[in-house]
Amino acid sequence: MSDDRLIVALDVQNALQGLQLAERIGDAVSFYKIGLGMLTGGGLALANELKAEHGKRIFLDMKLFDIGATVENAVRGLAQYDLDFMTVHGDPYVVNAAKEGASGKDMKILAVTILTSLDRADLDGALIKDGDIRDLVQERAGNALAAGADGVIASPQEAALIRALPEAEGKLIVTPGVRPAGAALGDQKRVATPASAISDGADHIVVGRPIWQVEDPKGAAEAILAELKSAQATRPNR
C-alpha cells in the first residue's frame, strides 16, 4: 500500500473518468477524494467501486451544512458506504449532528474551517467578522475539534497554528491548496508545497489538478510521494 498521506482529488466530470484516472495511477496512490462536483456523475458508485474492488481509501468531500437533524440524517445514510473521511462545515452544531450520524461507524468527520479558495476580501463580502484569516481559521478549528470533530480541513498555511492547539492533540489535519513547486495555483489562494504542509503539521495533503491535468498522472503522484519522504517533510518535533 502506498503512502496514504497523499489524497488525490478526483475532480473530473463523472465516475467513468474518475475510474480511468485511478486505473492510470494504479498502486501509486491508495487514497482518493470524491467531491460534490461528481455527486451527480456517479460519485457514490465510484466510491463503492474504488473501496470494494480496488482496496482504496475514500474521502467524501460533501461539506455538509444544514439544520442539525438534516445533517445527522445525511451523514447516517452516507456512513453506510464504509467511507473513511467525510466533510461538514465547522460550525459546532453541524459537527455535533454529523458525529451523531456517524455513530458506530469508523468514518472520520472532518470540519471545514475556511475554504482555501477564499481570502479576506471574500470573507468581507460574506459579512464574516473582522480579523486575520489565520486567526479565524484557528478559532474555527478549535471550536470544531472541541465539538467532537475527528479533524479539520484547513489550508497548509494554517496547519502549524492548528497543530499547536490543545484541542488538536490526536486529531487529523487535512490540507487542500497544496501545489508542487512551479504548479499553477488555479483558484487556490492560500497554498504551500507538499513537504511544507506536512512539516507544518498536516497528516494528509489533497492534490487534484497538478496530478489529473498532466499527461502522466502516475508520475506526478510519484513525484509528490517522493517529496513527502524527503527531509523537508519531517516535522521539527519528530
LOKOL-397522 format. One record per residue (C-alpha): residue in one letter; x, y, z. Coordinates in nm, 2 decimals. Layout:
<sites>
residuo / u / v / w
A / X / Y / Z
...
</sites>
This chain:
<sites>
residuo / u / v / w
M / 0.00 / 0.00 / 0.00
S / 0.13 / 0.34 / -0.09
D / 0.18 / 0.64 / 0.14
D / -0.17 / 0.74 / 0.23
R / -0.07 / 1.09 / 0.33
L / -0.14 / 1.19 / -0.04
I / -0.50 / 1.21 / -0.12
V / -0.57 / 1.26 / -0.49
A / -0.88 / 1.46 / -0.57
L / -1.09 / 1.30 / -0.85
D / -1.23 / 1.64 / -0.96
V / -1.33 / 1.51 / -1.30
Q / -1.67 / 1.51 / -1.47
N / -1.80 / 1.16 / -1.39
A / -1.73 / 0.83 / -1.24
L / -1.61 / 0.67 / -1.56
Q / -1.34 / 0.94 / -1.60
G / -1.26 / 0.90 / -1.23
L / -1.21 / 0.53 / -1.26
Q / -1.00 / 0.56 / -1.57
L / -0.78 / 0.81 / -1.38
A / -0.74 / 0.58 / -1.08
E / -0.65 / 0.29 / -1.31
R / -0.38 / 0.50 / -1.48
I / -0.24 / 0.59 / -1.14
G / -0.26 / 0.23 / -1.02
D / -0.09 / 0.12 / -0.70
A / 0.10 / 0.45 / -0.66
V / -0.20 / 0.61 / -0.48
S / -0.42 / 0.45 / -0.21
F / -0.64 / 0.74 / -0.11
Y / -0.89 / 0.93 / -0.32
K / -1.12 / 1.23 / -0.27
I / -1.46 / 1.24 / -0.43
G / -1.63 / 1.58 / -0.41
L / -1.97 / 1.74 / -0.46
G / -1.90 / 1.81 / -0.83
M / -1.91 / 1.44 / -0.91
L / -2.21 / 1.35 / -0.69
T / -2.45 / 1.36 / -0.99
G / -2.19 / 1.19 / -1.21
G / -2.19 / 0.86 / -1.02
G / -1.96 / 0.97 / -0.74
L / -2.11 / 0.73 / -0.48
A / -2.09 / 0.44 / -0.72
L / -1.73 / 0.53 / -0.79
A / -1.65 / 0.55 / -0.41
N / -1.80 / 0.20 / -0.37
E / -1.61 / 0.05 / -0.66
L / -1.27 / 0.20 / -0.56
K / -1.33 / 0.09 / -0.20
A / -1.47 / -0.26 / -0.25
E / -1.29 / -0.37 / -0.57
H / -0.96 / -0.18 / -0.56
G / -0.90 / -0.15 / -0.19
K / -0.87 / 0.23 / -0.19
R / -0.94 / 0.46 / 0.10
I / -1.22 / 0.72 / 0.02
F / -1.26 / 1.08 / 0.13
L / -1.62 / 1.20 / 0.05
D / -1.60 / 1.58 / 0.04
M / -1.96 / 1.70 / 0.07
K / -1.90 / 2.00 / 0.31
L / -2.25 / 1.94 / 0.45
F / -2.42 / 2.24 / 0.61
D / -2.79 / 2.25 / 0.72
I / -3.00 / 2.22 / 1.03
G / -2.88 / 1.96 / 1.27
A / -3.14 / 1.69 / 1.20
T / -3.08 / 1.71 / 0.83
V / -2.70 / 1.68 / 0.87
E / -2.74 / 1.39 / 1.11
N / -2.97 / 1.20 / 0.87
A / -2.75 / 1.27 / 0.57
V / -2.43 / 1.15 / 0.74
R / -2.61 / 0.84 / 0.88
G / -2.71 / 0.75 / 0.52
L / -2.37 / 0.81 / 0.38
A / -2.19 / 0.63 / 0.66
Q / -2.34 / 0.31 / 0.53
Y / -2.10 / 0.32 / 0.24
D / -1.80 / 0.23 / 0.46
L / -1.61 / 0.55 / 0.37
D / -1.30 / 0.68 / 0.55
F / -1.34 / 1.06 / 0.57
M / -1.65 / 1.29 / 0.54
T / -1.65 / 1.67 / 0.55
V / -1.90 / 1.91 / 0.71
H / -1.88 / 2.28 / 0.78
G / -1.71 / 2.35 / 1.11
D / -2.00 / 2.51 / 1.30
P / -2.02 / 2.32 / 1.63
Y / -2.39 / 2.23 / 1.59
V / -2.32 / 2.08 / 1.25
V / -2.02 / 1.88 / 1.38
N / -2.23 / 1.75 / 1.67
A / -2.50 / 1.64 / 1.43
A / -2.26 / 1.48 / 1.20
K / -2.09 / 1.28 / 1.48
E / -2.43 / 1.15 / 1.58
G / -2.50 / 1.04 / 1.23
A / -2.17 / 0.86 / 1.21
S / -2.21 / 0.69 / 1.55
G / -2.10 / 0.33 / 1.54
K / -1.90 / 0.37 / 1.22
D / -1.53 / 0.42 / 1.15
M / -1.59 / 0.72 / 0.92
K / -1.40 / 1.03 / 1.04
I / -1.58 / 1.36 / 1.05
L / -1.36 / 1.64 / 0.93
A / -1.47 / 2.00 / 0.98
V / -1.41 / 2.27 / 0.72
T / -1.27 / 2.59 / 0.86
I / -1.24 / 2.85 / 0.58
L / -1.22 / 2.73 / 0.22
T / -0.87 / 2.76 / 0.07
S / -1.01 / 2.95 / -0.23
L / -1.11 / 3.24 / 0.00
D / -0.92 / 3.54 / 0.12
R / -1.00 / 3.83 / 0.34
A / -1.19 / 4.02 / 0.07
D / -1.41 / 3.71 / 0.01
L / -1.49 / 3.70 / 0.38
D / -1.57 / 4.07 / 0.39
G / -1.82 / 4.01 / 0.10
A / -1.98 / 3.73 / 0.31
L / -2.01 / 3.95 / 0.62
I / -1.77 / 3.73 / 0.81
K / -1.63 / 3.90 / 1.12
D / -1.31 / 4.11 / 1.10
G / -0.98 / 3.96 / 1.18
D / -0.68 / 3.80 / 1.02
I / -0.79 / 3.49 / 0.83
R / -0.53 / 3.27 / 1.00
D / -0.67 / 3.37 / 1.34
L / -1.03 / 3.29 / 1.23
V / -0.92 / 2.95 / 1.09
Q / -0.75 / 2.87 / 1.42
E / -1.06 / 2.98 / 1.62
R / -1.30 / 2.78 / 1.40
A / -1.07 / 2.47 / 1.41
G / -1.06 / 2.49 / 1.79
N / -1.43 / 2.52 / 1.82
A / -1.50 / 2.23 / 1.58
L / -1.25 / 2.00 / 1.75
A / -1.40 / 2.08 / 2.09
A / -1.74 / 1.99 / 1.94
G / -1.61 / 1.64 / 1.86
A / -1.47 / 1.66 / 1.50
D / -1.21 / 1.40 / 1.43
G / -1.01 / 1.65 / 1.24
V / -1.02 / 1.97 / 1.03
I / -0.97 / 2.09 / 0.68
A / -0.75 / 2.39 / 0.65
S / -0.50 / 2.55 / 0.42
P / -0.14 / 2.44 / 0.47
Q / -0.06 / 2.80 / 0.57
E / -0.27 / 2.74 / 0.89
A / -0.16 / 2.39 / 0.97
A / 0.10 / 2.48 / 1.22
L / -0.13 / 2.72 / 1.41
I / -0.39 / 2.44 / 1.43
R / -0.14 / 2.18 / 1.53
A / -0.04 / 2.40 / 1.82
L / -0.40 / 2.40 / 1.97
P / -0.46 / 2.18 / 2.27
E / -0.78 / 2.06 / 2.11
A / -0.57 / 1.93 / 1.81
E / -0.40 / 1.66 / 2.01
G / -0.46 / 1.33 / 1.84
K / -0.67 / 1.49 / 1.57
L / -0.63 / 1.50 / 1.19
I / -0.53 / 1.80 / 0.98
V / -0.61 / 1.76 / 0.61
T / -0.48 / 2.03 / 0.38
P / -0.61 / 2.11 / 0.03
G / -0.45 / 2.40 / -0.15
V / -0.12 / 2.21 / -0.19
R / 0.08 / 2.27 / -0.50
P / 0.42 / 2.13 / -0.61
A / 0.67 / 2.40 / -0.68
G / 0.60 / 2.55 / -1.02
A / 0.24 / 2.43 / -1.05
A / -0.04 / 2.67 / -1.14
L / -0.24 / 2.79 / -0.84
G / -0.58 / 2.77 / -1.02
D / -0.85 / 2.90 / -0.78
Q / -0.64 / 2.84 / -0.47
K / -0.52 / 3.14 / -0.27
R / -0.36 / 3.00 / 0.04
V / -0.11 / 2.74 / -0.08
A / 0.21 / 2.56 / 0.01
T / 0.42 / 2.28 / -0.12
P / 0.36 / 1.92 / -0.02
A / 0.67 / 1.89 / 0.20
S / 0.59 / 2.23 / 0.37
A / 0.23 / 2.12 / 0.45
I / 0.35 / 1.80 / 0.62
S / 0.63 / 1.96 / 0.81
D / 0.39 / 2.22 / 0.94
G / 0.16 / 1.96 / 1.09
A / -0.07 / 1.82 / 0.82
D / -0.15 / 1.45 / 0.83
H / -0.28 / 1.43 / 0.47
I / -0.25 / 1.66 / 0.17
V / -0.51 / 1.68 / -0.11
V / -0.38 / 1.73 / -0.46
G / -0.60 / 1.74 / -0.77
R / -0.52 / 1.93 / -1.09
P / -0.14 / 1.90 / -1.06
I / -0.20 / 1.53 / -1.10
W / -0.50 / 1.47 / -1.31
Q / -0.44 / 1.76 / -1.56
V / -0.10 / 1.63 / -1.67
E / -0.01 / 1.38 / -1.93
D / 0.15 / 1.14 / -1.67
P / -0.07 / 1.15 / -1.36
K / 0.11 / 0.85 / -1.21
G / 0.44 / 1.01 / -1.25
A / 0.31 / 1.34 / -1.10
A / 0.17 / 1.15 / -0.80
E / 0.50 / 0.96 / -0.75
A / 0.70 / 1.28 / -0.76
I / 0.48 / 1.42 / -0.48
L / 0.51 / 1.10 / -0.28
A / 0.89 / 1.12 / -0.31
E / 0.88 / 1.48 / -0.18
L / 0.67 / 1.35 / 0.12
K / 0.96 / 1.11 / 0.21
S / 1.22 / 1.39 / 0.19
A / 1.39 / 1.55 / 0.48
Q / 1.19 / 1.87 / 0.41
A / 0.87 / 1.69 / 0.50
T / 0.99 / 1.60 / 0.85
R / 0.81 / 1.77 / 1.14
P / 1.06 / 1.95 / 1.37
N / 0.92 / 1.78 / 1.68
R / 0.96 / 1.43 / 1.54
</sites>
